[in-house]
Amino acid sequence: MPVKKKRNPLDTFTQNTTEIILESISDGVFTVDHEWKIMSFNRAAEKITGISRKDAIGRHCWNVFRSNMCQDECALKKTMQEGKSFFSSFTYIINSSKKRIPTTVFTSLLKDKNGNIIGGVETFRDHSLVEELRKKLYDSFQMGDMISRSQVMRNIFKILPKVSQSDSTVLIRGETGTGKELIARAIHDLSPRKDSPFVAINCGALPDTLLESELFGYKAGAFTHAIKNKPGLFATANKGTILLDEIGDTSPSFQVKLLRVLEEKAFLPLGALKKEKSDIRVIAATNKNLSKMVDADTFRQDLFYRINVVQLKLPSLRQKMEDIPLLVDHFIASLNKIRGKSVSGIDKTALGILMAHDYPGNIRELENIIEHAFVLCSKGDITKEHLPFTLTRQSMIEIEDNASQFPLKAAEIKVIKAFLKKNNYDRKATAKDLGIDKSTLFRKINKLGIKLPKIDGRFKR
C-alpha cells in the first residue's frame, strides 16, 4: 500500500496569502470594478463601517461609504482616470450608525496577473481614537465654545461655573473680537437659567428710541405705525439672560432708564401706563474702560456700580499668542465639518506668518483668515499661498526687516519680545506667562539674539 504524502501547510498558505493578509490587517480594504461596484470587502472594512461584507459586495462604493470625498474629490476616481495612486491625508465616512468616522485613504489600480486593469483598490484607516484623544486635549483647554491655553483665560474658565451659579450682574471687558458674547453664552449655559432664552443686543448700533423699543417693547398706538403690541427683549427673555453689548456707547438718558430697570426689576413698555415685572439676568459687555468714562462724566457712576458686580476682562489675541495654533486647529476642524472639506492642518511657514501678525481684529480676524484659506484650499495643509495677500506681504516684509529667512523663528522672537514688554522685562513673570521654565527663556533669548534694555521689571525704577 503506497504511503500517503503529507500535505505541506505552506501550500495552503501560499494559495491564500493575499486573503489571509487582508483579513488580518487593521486597515479597511475594498476593491471596485469599472462600474464602481464593490467586489471585495475585508473584515476591518466591516468593523469600521458597521456594514457586513454580504451587504457591501455588489453595491456602488458611494452608497456604502457616504464620504465627503465621494462628491467631487474621490481619490479612487482619480486613480482610475489618471492611472496612478493617490493618498488623502484626511477625510471621513459615515458608518451604519450614521456616525462620522475620520479616516486617511490610499488608492491604487487593481490589475490581474496579465497586467490588465480590472478596477481599483482602496485602503482606509480609522482615526477615531486619534480624534478622541485630540478632543480630550482640547477639552482640557475648553469652556463652552471657547478654547485657550493662556493662563489668563484658564483663570476665567476656573471661576466661570461659580459666576454662572450666581444671579449677579456681570461686566465683560475686552477688545472687539475677543469673544465677549461667547463668555456671556457660557455663563448662561452653565447657569440655572440655561433652559430659558439667551438674547443679545448691540446697544451701540441703535439710537435711543429704537433701543428702548427693542428692549422694553411698545403698546399699540405708542407711535406712528405701532398698530399692535410688540413685546421687547426683556419680556421674550423672561427667566433667561440678556447681554447688553457695547453698553459704553449708550447715551446718558438711556443709562438713567436702564438703571431704573435694574433697580426695580421692572420695565415700562413705550406707550404703556403700567410697569411689567422682569425676572432676567443682565450681562453687560464693552470694549471701553468704563472707569475712565465715569471719571470723565461720560458714563453714569451709579449704573457702573450696578453692572460691575463681577468683572471679567478678556485678553486680546496678541496677549495670548500661544493660543494661535490651538485656535487654528479648532477652526480647521469646525470648517471641515461645515464645508465637507479635507483640510488636514497648516504648514510651518503659514503658521509662522499667522504667529507674526498683530490681530487688531483679535480671534474674529483669525477665524476670518482661516475661512479665507478654506476658499482656496480643499484638502491637505493650508500654505502661505492660501492666506490673504495683504497678510503674507506684511509678514514677509517684517521677516525681511528682521533679517530672517525662517518665519517661525521671526514669530518666536516677536512673541517673546511682546511678553517681555508686557511684563516690564521681568524674566520670571515672562517665563510664567509663556508657560516655560525661566532657564528655558534665558536660553531662547540668547539663541535668538534678543537684545534686552537695561531695565528689570522686578525692581522699581
ROGURO-845320 format. One line per 2 residues: number of its first residue (from 0); for each residue x, y, z of N, C-alpha, C. Coordinates in steps of 0.02 Angstrom, whole numbers, m for minus. Example, Ala and Ser with C-alpha at 12.3 -4.5 7.8 and 13.67 -1.06 7.14 Angstrom:
2
0> 660/m284/390/615/m225/390/660/m165/390 | 642/m112/354/684/m53/357/645/2/394
END
This chain:
461
0> 43/m60/0/0/0/0/44/62/0 | 35/107/m49/78/166/m53/68/212/7
2> 122/244/28/120/291/86/90/357/62 | 40/382/99/7/445/81/52/504/100
4> 66/544/50/110/602/63/74/655/104 | 108/678/157/78/731/198/75/797/160
6> 21/834/170/12/898/137/50/952/175 | 88/990/139/127/1045/170/80/1104/185
8> 76/1124/249/33/1181/266/51/1244/229 | 114/1250/208/135/1310/173/102/1316/104
10> 83/1257/75/49/1259/10/m17/1296/15 | m54/1279/68/m118/1314/79/m107/1388/92
12> m54/1403/132/m40/1473/147/m23/1512/84 | 17/1480/41/39/1514/m21/m21/1529/m65
14> m68/1482/m67/m127/1491/m110/m172/1547/m85 | m172/1556/m20/m220/1605/9/m185/1663/44
16> m122/1676/25/m84/1727/60/m120/1794/60 | m142/1816/2/m175/1882/m3/m236/1887/41
18> m279/1833/38/m340/1834/79/m324/1835/154 | m274/1796/173/m256/1792/245/m230/1860/269
20> m187/1891/230/m159/1956/250/m214/2008/254 | m258/2011/204/m311/2061/203/m359/2053/261
22> m369/1990/282/m414/1978/338/m380/1992/405 | m314/1997/406/m277/2004/469/m261/2077/486
24> m255/2120/435/m234/2189/448/m292/2230/478 | m273/2284/511/m323/2327/544/m351/2381/497
26> m319/2390/439/m344/2439/390/m401/2409/349 | m451/2450/335/m505/2427/291/m481/2426/219
28> m499/2374/182/m480/2367/111/m541/2344/72 | m553/2377/15/m606/2353/m30/m584/2365/m102
30> m614/2328/m148/m599/2336/m219/m664/2350/m257 | m657/2386/m313/m715/2400/m356/m699/2382/m428
32> m751/2369/m466/m741/2357/m538/m749/2422/m576 | m751/2419/m642/m756/2480/m682/m823/2515/m675
34> m872/2481/m646/m938/2512/m635/m946/2537/m563 | m889/2538/m527/m887/2563/m459/m927/2520/m410
36> m936/2457/m427/m970/2410/m383/m917/2372/m343 | m930/2364/m278/m882/2331/m234/m877/2257/m249
38> m814/2233/m258/m801/2163/m273/m776/2124/m212 | m739/2158/m168/m715/2126/m107/m715/2176/m50
40> m719/2150/12/m729/2193/70/m701/2155/130 | m644/2178/158/m613/2138/211/m645/2148/279
42> m621/2109/328/m651/2109/395/m646/2177/429 | m588/2211/421/m580/2277/451/m628/2327/421
44> m641/2321/356/m690/2366/323/m759/2356/354 | m776/2293/369/m840/2279/401/m844/2312/470
46> m788/2306/507/m787/2333/576/m791/2409/576 | m754/2442/531/m752/2515/530/m818/2544/507
48> m848/2514/455/m910/2542/426/m973/2518/461 | m967/2459/495/m1026/2430/526/m1071/2396/475
50> m1044/2386/414/m1083/2355/360/m1052/2287/344 | m1092/2236/340/m1066/2169/327/m1042/2162/255
52> m997/2115/245/m970/2102/178/m1027/2084/130 | m1074/2044/154/m1130/2022/113/m1171/2081/88
54> m1181/2132/132/m1221/2190/112/m1181/2239/69 | m1114/2237/74/m1073/2285/37/m1059/2263/m35
56> m1043/2199/m44/m1024/2174/m110/m1082/2181/m160 | m1065/2209/m217/m1115/2219/m270/m1146/2288/m270
58> m1135/2327/m215/m1163/2395/m212/m1112/2445/m235 | m1135/2504/m258/m1089/2558/m276/m1054/2582/m213
60> m989/2597/m218/m949/2615/m159/m976/2676/m123 | m1003/2726/m162/m1026/2787/m129/m1088/2775/m86
62> m1126/2723/m101/m1185/2706/m60/m1165/2672/5 | m1105/2644/6/m1081/2610/66/m1045/2658/113
64> m1002/2701/84/m958/2743/125/m986/2813/138 | m1022/2841/92/m1051/2908/101/m1000/2958/128
66> m942/2958/96/m886/3001/118/m894/3071/90 | m861/3120/123/m861/3188/95/m820/3192/32
68> m780/3140/17/m741/3139/m45/m782/3114/m105 | m837/3080/m91/m874/3047/m145/m903/3096/m196
70> m915/3158/m176/m947/3205/m221/m900/3229/m277 | m845/3261/m257/m802/3294/m307/m730/3271/m308
72> m705/3245/m252/m633/3233/m247/m618/3161/m228 | m651/3114/m261/m641/3044/m246/m571/3023/m269
74> m529/3001/m220/m461/2980/m236/m461/2918/m281 | m509/2873/m271/m513/2813/m312/m531/2830/m384
76> m574/2879/m392/m593/2902/m459/m532/2931/m495 | m492/2970/m459/m431/2999/m489/m382/2944/m509
78> m377/2894/m466/m333/2838/m482/m354/2802/m546 | m419/2790/m552/m445/2756/m612/m437/2798/m675
80> m443/2864/m667/m439/2909/m725/m367/2922/m746 | m323/2931/m696/m254/2952/m711/m204/2895/m708
82> m226/2836/m685/m183/2777/m685/m127/2780/m635 | m136/2817/m579/m84/2819/m528/m115/2821/m458
84> m75/2805/m408/m100/2802/m339/m108/2871/m310 | m154/2876/m261/m165/2939/m225/m171/2926/m151
86> m150/2977/m112/m156/2974/m40/m194/3035/m16 | m247/3024/22/m285/3079/51/m270/3082/126
88> m242/3138/149/m220/3143/218/m278/3144/268 | m337/3165/245/m394/3167/291/m459/3166/253
90> m505/3125/276/m573/3125/251/m617/3093/304 | m680/3082/291/m721/3046/338/m773/3005/300
92> m797/2952/333/m850/2912/305/m908/2911/355 | m966/2892/333/m1024/2886/377/m1037/2812/388
94> m1033/2788/451/m1044/2716/463/m1118/2699/467 | m1133/2637/481/m1203/2614/481/m1245/2647/536
96> m1211/2674/587/m1247/2709/641/m1251/2784/628 | m1234/2805/565/m1235/2875/544/m1186/2918/583
98> m1132/2886/606/m1079/2922/641/m1022/2937/593 | m994/2997/598/m937/3016/555/m873/2984/582
100> m839/2948/538/m777/2915/556/m719/2948/520 | m673/2981/556/m615/3012/522/m567/2959/496
102> m545/2966/434/m501/2916/404/m448/2948/360 | m396/2909/346/m349/2926/292/m357/2872/239
104> m345/2889/176/m361/2845/120/m302/2839/73 | m288/2778/49/m239/2766/m3/m271/2725/m58
106> m263/2746/m121/m294/2712/m178/m242/2692/m229 | m256/2637/m265/m213/2614/m319/m253/2573/m369
108> m224/2559/m427/m257/2519/m478/m257/2446/m459 | m309/2410/m479/m313/2338/m469/m302/2304/m536
110> m250/2263/m539/m232/2230/m602/m234/2154/m594 | m248/2119/m650/m246/2046/m648/m174/2023/m661
112> m163/1957/m664/m96/1931/m670/m63/1948/m737 | m104/1968/m785/m77/1988/m851/m65/2064/m856
114> m78/2100/m802/m67/2172/m802/m126/2213/m827 | m182/2181/m839/m242/2217/m862/m277/2250/m802
116> m299/2312/m812/m334/2348/m759/m405/2322/m754 | m422/2296/m696/m490/2268/m687/m531/2308/m636
118> m501/2360/m609/m537/2401/m560/m489/2441/m517 | m510/2456/m456/m469/2494/m411/m472/2466/m341
120> m422/2481/m300/m420/2458/m231/m409/2518/m185 | m445/2519/m130/m438/2574/m82/m425/2546/m12
122> m376/2575/21/m360/2558/91/m376/2619/134 | m411/2609/189/m429/2665/232/m417/2647/305
124> m395/2697/343/m377/2686/413/m422/2728/459 | m448/2698/510/m492/2731/558/m450/2772/608
126> m464/2838/611/m427/2882/657/m472/2907/714 | m523/2868/730/m569/2889/784/m534/2897/850
128> m488/2851/866/m453/2854/930/m409/2916/933 | m375/2932/878/m333/2991/875/m375/3054/886
130> m433/3056/852/m477/3115/859/m505/3120/929 | m519/3062/960/m545/3062/1028/m493/3090/1077
132> m430/3068/1068/m376/3093/1111/m365/3167/1099 | m371/3187/1036/m363/3258/1019/m417/3299/1051
134> m479/3273/1051/m535/3308/1081/m526/3314/1156 | m500/3261/1188/m487/3264/1260/m436/3317/1276
136> m385/3324/1232/m335/3377/1241/m368/3445/1236 | m411/3454/1185/m446/3517/1177/m492/3531/1237
138> m526/3479/1260/m574/3488/1315/m539/3515/1378 | m475/3498/1386/m439/3523/1445/m424/3597/1439
140> m431/3625/1379/m421/3696/1368/m485/3731/1348 | m543/3698/1357/m605/3723/1328/m658/3737/1381
142> m698/3788/1366/m756/3804/1407/m810/3828/1359 | m863/3788/1352/m915/3806/1302/m885/3806/1233
144> m894/3862/1197/m866/3869/1129/m799/3904/1130 | m771/3915/1189/m706/3950/1195/m651/3899/1207
146> m593/3915/1178/m535/3870/1186/m473/3913/1196 | m432/3895/1246/m374/3937/1260/m324/3899/1304
148> m259/3912/1290/m205/3887/1333/m180/3941/1381 | m199/4003/1369/m170/4058/1408/m192/4054/1481
150> m147/4072/1526/m162/4068/1597/m218/4115/1617 | m221/4173/1584/m274/4221/1600/m342/4191/1586
152> m350/4159/1526/m414/4129/1509/m428/4067/1551 | m376/4029/1568/m386/3971/1611/m412/3992/1679
154> m388/4049/1704/m413/4076/1768/m486/4095/1762 | m506/4124/1705/m576/4142/1694/m619/4078/1690
156> m594/4028/1653/m630/3964/1648/m642/3934/1717 | m593/3943/1762/m596/3913/1828/m652/3943/1870
158> m662/4008/1865/m713/4041/1907/m781/4045/1873 | m784/4030/1808/m846/4039/1771/m905/3998/1799
160> m895/3935/1819/m951/3898/1848/m981/3931/1909 | m938/3960/1952/m963/3994/2012/m1000/4058/1994
162> m972/4095/1945/m1004/4157/1922/m1073/4140/1893 | m1077/4085/1857/m1138/4065/1823/m1193/4048/1873
164> m1175/4016/1929/m1225/3996/1978/m1254/4056/2015 | m1216/4110/2017/m1241/4172/2048/m1290/4205/2000
166> m1331/4249/2025/m1377/4287/1981/m1355/4359/1976 | m1294/4374/1997/m1269/4443/1997/m1255/4467/1926
168> m1257/4532/1917/m1241/4562/1853/m1166/4556/1840 | m1149/4542/1777/m1079/4532/1757/m1060/4584/1705
170> m1001/4613/1711/m974/4658/1661/m915/4624/1627 | m920/4616/1561/m866/4584/1523/m830/4638/1483
172> m765/4644/1494/m724/4693/1458/m678/4658/1409 | m667/4690/1352/m621/4661/1303/m627/4695/1236
174> m574/4693/1198/m575/4724/1132/m624/4688/1086 | m643/4721/1032/m687/4690/983/m656/4626/956
176> m696/4573/955/m672/4510/928/m638/4464/977 | m640/4480/1042/m607/4437/1092/m652/4383/1119
178> m716/4383/1101/m762/4330/1123/m806/4347/1181 | m826/4411/1187/m867/4431/1244/m935/4396/1243
180> m965/4390/1184/m1030/4356/1181/m1023/4282/1197 | m967/4251/1178/m957/4180/1194/m953/4169/1269
182> m919/4215/1304/m916/4211/1377/m985/4218/1407 | m1024/4266/1381/m1092/4277/1406/m1135/4215/1395
184> m1129/4184/1337/m1167/4123/1322/m1146/4066/1369 | m1081/4061/1382/m1057/4009/1427/m1085/4018/1498
186> m1088/4081/1521/m1118/4096/1587/m1191/4073/1588 | m1227/4089/1535/m1297/4070/1531/m1305/3993/1530
188> m1264/3960/1489/m1270/3887/1481/m1252/3849/1544 | m1210/3879/1587/m1191/3847/1649/m1236/3866/1708
190> m1283/3911/1696/m1324/3938/1750/m1391/3900/1757 | m1427/3911/1812/m1493/3880/1820/m1544/3906/1769
192> m1526/3960/1733/m1571/3988/1682/m1560/3957/1612 | m1519/3906/1607/m1497/3880/1542/m1555/3857/1497
194> m1611/3836/1527/m1668/3813/1487/m1713/3869/1464 | m1698/3930/1484/m1736/3990/1463/m1695/4027/1410
196> m1726/4077/1376/m1691/4109/1320/m1629/4149/1340 | m1581/4150/1293/m1523/4196/1296/m1530/4242/1236
198> m1531/4307/1249/m1535/4356/1194/m1479/4407/1201 | m1456/4433/1144/m1403/4483/1144/m1423/4541/1100
200> m1403/4601/1119/m1417/4660/1079/m1357/4707/1082 | m1340/4735/1025/m1285/4783/1021/m1314/4853/1034
202> m1301/4877/1094/m1330/4942/1115/m1302/5000/1075 | m1241/4993/1050/m1209/5048/1014/m1233/5055/942
204> m1271/5005/918/m1291/5006/848/m1359/5040/837 | m1394/5058/893/m1462/5085/886/m1469/5152/922
206> m1507/5197/894/m1523/5260/931/m1568/5244/990 | m1574/5291/1037/m1611/5279/1099/m1681/5252/1089
208> m1720/5284/1045/m1790/5265/1036/m1797/5193/1013 | m1756/5174/964/m1758/5105/939/m1733/5056/991
210> m1681/5076/1028/m1653/5033/1079/m1704/5019/1134 | m1740/5070/1154/m1792/5062/1205/m1849/5017/1181
212> m1870/5027/1119/m1925/4985/1093/m1903/4913/1086 | m1839/4902/1067/m1814/4834/1060/m1810/4799/1129
214> m1788/4837/1179/m1779/4807/1246/m1844/4802/1285 | m1884/4855/1283/m1943/4858/1327/m2008/4845/1290
216> m2007/4846/1224/m2068/4836/1185/m2111/4898/1183 | m2169/4893/1151/m2214/4950/1148/m2287/4927/1142
218> m2332/4972/1156/m2403/4959/1151/m2430/4989/1086 | m2484/4961/1063/m2516/4987/1003/m2533/5061/1012
220> m2515/5101/962/m2529/5173/965/m2475/5213/998 | m2421/5182/1020/m2367/5218/1054/m2333/5268/1007
222> m2333/5252/943/m2305/5297/892/m2334/5277/824 | m2320/5317/774/m2346/5303/707/m2324/5233/684
224> m2370/5197/654/m2359/5128/629/m2357/5076/684 | m2366/5096/747/m2370/5046/801/m2442/5022/805
226> m2461/4975/761/m2531/4955/755/m2549/4898/803 | m2499/4866/832/m2513/4813/881/m2457/4809/933
228> m2472/4777/989/m2422/4770/1042/m2363/4728/1018 | m2303/4748/1040/m2243/4709/1024/m2202/4701/1088
230> m2192/4639/1111/m2151/4629/1171/m2078/4641/1155 | m2041/4669/1203/m1969/4681/1194/m1928/4622/1218
232> m1862/4630/1215/m1818/4575/1233/m1822/4559/1308 | m1837/4609/1350/m1844/4596/1421/m1903/4551/1435
234> m1953/4553/1392/m2011/4509/1400/m1999/4440/1369 | m1970/4438/1309/m1959/4374/1275/m1905/4333/1309
236> m1858/4366/1343/m1804/4329/1378/m1820/4319/1452 | m1884/4324/1471/m1903/4317/1541/m1878/4251/1570
238> m1849/4254/1630/m1818/4198/1666/m1753/4175/1633 | m1731/4212/1582/m1669/4195/1548/m1615/4247/1560
240> m1574/4258/1509/m1516/4304/1514/m1516/4350/1454 | m1498/4414/1467/m1491/4462/1412/m1421/4492/1414
242> m1390/4496/1356/m1324/4527/1350/m1332/4596/1319 | m1311/4647/1356/m1312/4715/1331/m1241/4731/1307
244> m1228/4718/1243/m1161/4727/1215/m1149/4800/1199 | m1085/4820/1205/m1063/4889/1192/m1105/4939/1233
246> m1112/4924/1296/m1152/4968/1340/m1118/5035/1350 | m1053/5039/1338/m1018/5103/1345/m1036/5153/1291
248> m1072/5131/1238/m1092/5177/1185/m1162/5206/1194 | m1195/5191/1251/m1263/5216/1261/m1262/5288/1286
250> m1318/5322/1276/m1323/5392/1296/m1339/5398/1371 | m1325/5456/1401/m1340/5465/1472/m1414/5456/1488
252> m1459/5478/1443/m1531/5472/1456/m1552/5398/1458 | m1524/5358/1413/m1540/5286/1413/m1511/5253/1475
254> m1451/5274/1496/m1420/5246/1556/m1464/5255/1617 | m1498/5312/1621/m1544/5325/1678/m1601/5274/1677
256> m1630/5263/1619/m1687/5216/1614/m1664/5145/1629 | m1606/5126/1605/m1581/5058/1617/m1567/5048/1692
258> m1539/5098/1724/m1525/5094/1795/m1590/5082/1834 | m1643/5117/1815/m1707/5108/1849/m1734/5037/1841
260> m1726/5010/1781/m1749/4941/1767/m1710/4892/1810 | m1644/4901/1816/m1604/4855/1855/m1620/4860/1930
262> m1635/4920/1953/m1650/4929/2024/m1719/4903/2043 | m1769/4917/1999/m1838/4899/2014/m1858/4830/1989
264> m1815/4801/1944/m1830/4737/1912/m1899/4740/1879 | m1910/4796/1847/m1972/4807/1810/m1958/4858/1755
266> m1996/4854/1701/m1986/4900/1644/m2054/4925/1619 | m2050/4982/1585/m2111/5013/1558/m2108/5012/1482
268> m2150/4972/1449/m2151/4973/1375/m2173/5042/1350 | m2149/5062/1291/m2167/5126/1262/m2243/5129/1253
270> m2273/5183/1278/m2346/5192/1271/m2386/5158/1325 | m2353/5123/1372/m2389/5087/1425/m2396/5132/1486
272> m2446/5117/1528/m2458/5154/1589/m2435/5116/1650 | m2427/5051/1642/m2409/5008/1699/m2345/4970/1685
274> m2302/4967/1734/m2238/4931/1727/m2249/4855/1728 | m2204/4820/1694/m2206/4746/1693/m2145/4719/1730
276> m2157/4667/1770/m2103/4637/1809/m2054/4601/1763 | m1991/4599/1784/m1939/4567/1743/m1897/4521/1786
278> m1897/4456/1768/m1854/4408/1802/m1801/4387/1750 | m1747/4424/1750/m1697/4414/1698/m1627/4430/1725
280> m1577/4393/1703/m1509/4408/1723/m1477/4452/1669 | m1445/4506/1690/m1415/4553/1643/m1339/4544/1643
282> m1311/4537/1583/m1239/4537/1573/m1223/4595/1526 | m1175/4636/1546/m1156/4693/1504/m1086/4680/1476
284> m1073/4707/1417/m1007/4699/1386/m986/4765/1354 | m921/4777/1353/m896/4839/1323/m824/4830/1302
286> m804/4869/1252/m733/4871/1232/m700/4934/1258 | m735/4970/1302/m710/5032/1330/m695/5025/1404
288> m654/5071/1430/m638/5073/1501/m690/5116/1536 | m740/5084/1566/m796/5121/1596/m774/5161/1657
290> m722/5138/1691/m696/5176/1750/m672/5245/1728 | m635/5247/1673/m611/5311/1647/m669/5353/1621
292> m719/5320/1593/m778/5357/1568/m816/5388/1627 | m818/5352/1683/m851/5379/1743/m813/5441/1767
294> m746/5438/1768/m705/5495/1788/m715/5554/1742 | m728/5539/1678/m738/5593/1628/m810/5615/1623
296> m854/5588/1667/m926/5604/1667/m960/5587/1601 | m937/5534/1567/m971/5512/1506/m1009/5446/1517
298> m1003/5419/1577/m1043/5360/1596/m1063/5367/1668 | m1126/5351/1683/m1153/5362/1749/m1120/5317/1801
300> m1098/5348/1855/m1063/5310/1907/m1109/5259/1940 | m1173/5278/1953/m1219/5232/1987/m1234/5171/1944
302> m1240/5180/1878/m1251/5124/1833/m1189/5079/1830 | m1131/5111/1830/m1069/5072/1828/m1064/5025/1888
304> m1079/5051/1947/m1077/5009/2007/m1130/4954/2005 | m1186/4969/1974/m1240/4919/1970/m1221/4861/1925
306> m1187/4875/1868/m1171/4821/1821/m1103/4789/1835 | m1061/4822/1876/m993/4799/1888/m988/4757/1952
308> m1036/4713/1963/m1034/4669/2022/m978/4618/2014 | m977/4586/1956/m922/4540/1938/m894/4564/1871
310> m829/4575/1868/m799/4597/1805/m750/4544/1778 | m758/4528/1714/m713/4482/1680/m679/4520/1624
312> m613/4522/1625/m576/4558/1573/m542/4507/1527 | m560/4509/1463/m533/4461/1415/m470/4490/1382
314> m417/4451/1378/m356/4475/1345/m365/4476/1269 | m327/4520/1237/m326/4520/1163/m287/4460/1138
316> m293/4444/1075/m257/4386/1048/m182/4397/1049 | m159/4459/1039/m87/4472/1040/m58/4464/1110
318> m101/4461/1162/m79/4450/1230/m78/4375/1248 | m103/4334/1202/m104/4261/1214/m88/4226/1148
320> m30/4242/1120/m10/4215/1055/m3/4139/1057 | 7/4110/1116/12/4037/1122/m53/4002/1102
322> m108/4040/1098/m172/4011/1079/m181/4002/1003 | m139/4036/964/m149/4036/891/m149/3965/861
324> m98/3922/875/m100/3855/846/m162/3816/866 | m182/3823/930/m241/3787/955/m304/3812/920
326> m311/3878/913/m369/3907/879/m372/3888/806 | m314/3888/773/m311/3869/702/m336/3798/693
328> m312/3752/734/m335/3682/731/m411/3678/743 | m434/3717/791/m505/3718/808/m548/3742/749
330> m526/3797/717/m564/3824/660/m562/3777/600 | m505/3744/589/m498/3697/534/m546/3638/543
332> m547/3610/604/m592/3554/618/m665/3574/609 | m681/3634/633/m750/3658/628/m770/3669/555
334> m727/3702/516/m743/3716/446/m743/3653/403 | m702/3603/421/m705/3539/385/m774/3508/390
336> m804/3512/449/m871/3484/459/m924/3524/422 | m918/3591/426/m968/3634/394/m964/3631/318
338> m903/3633/292/m894/3636/219/m884/3568/186 | m877/3515/226/m866/3449/198/m800/3443/162
340> m748/3478/187/m682/3476/156/m634/3431/195 | m574/3424/168/m525/3378/198/m459/3414/212
342> m463/3474/239/m402/3511/257/m372/3479/319 | m309/3459/315/m279/3421/370/m245/3464/423
344> m224/3525/404/m189/3568/452/m159/3628/418 | m104/3653/445/m71/3712/418/4/3700/420
346> 39/3719/367/112/3706/366/149/3758/408 | 213/3745/421/252/3786/467/260/3858/443
348> 269/3867/377/278/3935/351/215/3977/361 | 158/3948/345/94/3983/353/80/3998/427
350> 95/3949/470/85/3961/542/132/4015/567 | 192/4017/541/239/4070/560/213/4139/542
352> 181/4144/483/152/4208/461/95/4228/509 | 54/4179/528/m1/4194/574/25/4215/643
354> 80/4183/665/108/4199/730/140/4269/731 | 159/4294/672/193/4359/668/144/4417/661
356> 79/4402/655/29/4455/644/5/4483/711 | m17/4546/711/m38/4580/773/m112/4570/791
358> m154/4554/744/m225/4541/754/m263/4598/788 | m270/4653/753/m312/4707/780/m385/4685/787
360> m406/4636/746/m474/4610/750/m481/4549/795 | m425/4530/828/m424/4477/878/m446/4409/849
362> m481/4368/889/m498/4299/870/m542/4299/808 | m587/4347/803/m632/4351/745/m591/4360/681
364> m538/4399/684/m496/4409/625/m461/4345/606 | m434/4308/656/m401/4244/642/m450/4195/610
366> m511/4193/635/m562/4148/607/m576/4166/534 | m580/4231/519/m592/4253/450/m534/4234/404
368> m473/4237/431/m414/4218/391/m417/4144/373 | m435/4101/421/m439/4030/407/m497/4016/360
370> m552/4053/366/m608/4044/320/m588/4064/249 | m548/4117/243/m520/4138/178/m478/4081/149
372> m437/4051/191/m393/3996/167/m435/3937/143 | m492/3924/174/m535/3869/154/m566/3880/85
374> m573/3942/65/m599/3956/m2/m549/3930/m55 | m484/3936/m40/m432/3918/m88/m404/3848/m77
376> m415/3819/m19/m386/3754/m2/m441/3704/13 | m442/3648/m23/m494/3598/m13/m469/3538/27
378> m403/3524/24/m376/3467/59/m302/3479/73 | m272/3435/113/m202/3444/130/m192/3501/178
380> m131/3527/181/m114/3581/227/m127/3650/197 | m147/3697/239/m151/3767/219/m79/3793/214
382> m63/3825/158/3/3854/148/m3/3930/143 | 54/3964/137/52/4037/134/14/4062/72
384> 12/4021/19/m25/4040/m42/m100/4044/m29 | m124/4011/23/m195/4011/38/m215/4069/84
386> m166/4104/113/m180/4159/159/m192/4224/120 | m227/4272/151/m239/4336/117/m173/4369/97
388> m171/4398/37/m109/4427/11/m83/4482/55 | m127/4524/81/m105/4580/124/m70/4554/187
390> m92/4497/212/m61/4468/272/8/4440/256 | 14/4403/201/79/4373/184/130/4426/164
392> 106/4478/129/152/4532/109/179/4568/170 | 134/4585/217/155/4620/277/203/4578/318
394> 188/4513/325/230/4468/365/298/4459/334 | 300/4452/267/364/4442/233/409/4504/240
396> 378/4563/239/416/4625/247/447/4626/317 | 407/4607/368/431/4606/437/487/4556/445
398> 479/4498/413/530/4446/419/595/4469/386 | 589/4502/327/649/4528/294/682/4582/335
400> 642/4624/367/669/4677/409/708/4648/467 | 687/4589/490/721/4556/545/779/4513/521
402> 794/4518/456/849/4480/425/843/4406/440 | 782/4380/437/770/4309/450/739/4275/390
404> 763/4216/374/734/4177/320/685/4125/348 | 675/4126/413/634/4075/444/574/4107/479
406> 514/4100/452/455/4132/480/441/4113/552 | 450/4048/570/436/4027/638/484/4060/688
408> 547/4067/667/597/4099/711/578/4172/722 | 559/4206/668/539/4277/673/477/4284/718
410> 430/4236/711/370/4238/752/386/4227/825 | 432/4180/839/451/4166/908/484/4227/940
412> 527/4261/902/559/4322/927/506/4374/945 | 457/4381/900/406/4432/910/363/4416/972
414> 346/4353/981/305/4333/1039/343/4345/1104 | 407/4324/1107/447/4333/1168/455/4407/1184
416> 469/4448/1133/476/4520/1144/411/4550/1171 | 355/4528/1143/289/4554/1165/276/4538/1238
418> 292/4476/1259/280/4457/1328/330/4490/1376 | 391/4500/1353/440/4537/1394/416/4608/1407
420> 393/4640/1354/368/4709/1360/307/4712/1405 | 262/4662/1397/201/4660/1438/218/4655/1512
422> 271/4617/1529/291/4607/1599/347/4654/1621 | 355/4710/1584/406/4760/1602/475/4728/1606
424> 488/4678/1563/552/4644/1556/571/4603/1618 | 521/4585/1657/532/4539/1713/535/4468/1683
426> 595/4438/1683/606/4373/1650/565/4318/1683 | 561/4319/1748/525/4266/1784/450/4268/1767
428> 421/4328/1768/350/4336/1752/337/4318/1679 | 384/4337/1635/376/4321/1564/376/4246/1552
430> 424/4211/1585/427/4138/1578/363/4105/1602 | 335/4131/1656/272/4103/1683/216/4113/1633
432> 211/4172/1603/158/4186/1554/165/4142/1493 | 227/4129/1472/239/4087/1413/233/4013/1428
434> 228/3996/1492/220/3926/1511/284/3886/1504 | 342/3920/1513/407/3885/1509/448/3902/1570
436> 501/3863/1581/546/3875/1637/588/3937/1624 | 608/3971/1678/648/4032/1670/714/4019/1634
438> 745/3962/1649/809/3945/1616/798/3933/1541 | 740/3905/1523/724/3895/1452/717/3962/1416
440> 685/4010/1451/678/4077/1422/746/4109/1410 | 791/4103/1459/859/4131/1451/894/4101/1391
442> 888/4035/1383/921/4003/1326/892/4028/1260 | 826/4035/1258/794/4059/1196/815/4131/1180
444> 819/4173/1231/840/4243/1220/910/4246/1191 | 954/4205/1218/1023/4203/1192/1027/4173/1122
446> 991/4118/1112/993/4083/1048/964/4126/992 | 910/4162/1007/876/4203/956/907/4272/949
448> 955/4289/991/989/4353/987/945/4412/1006 | 900/4402/1053/855/4455/1075/893/4502/1122
450> 893/4566/1104/928/4616/1145/879/4646/1195 | 900/4648/1258/856/4674/1311/880/4742/1334
452> 832/4786/1352/852/4852/1380/881/4843/1450 | 914/4895/1473/948/4891/1539/899/4906/1595
454> 844/4869/1595/796/4876/1650/775/4807/1672 | 747/4801/1731/723/4737/1755/658/4750/1792
456> 606/4719/1769/539/4732/1797/531/4710/1868 | 580/4674/1896/574/4654/1966/588/4712/2014
458> 618/4764/1989/636/4820/2032/601/4884/2008 | 585/4926/2054/553/4989/2037/605/5037/2010
460> 585/5076/1960/633/5123/1930/618/5193/1954
END
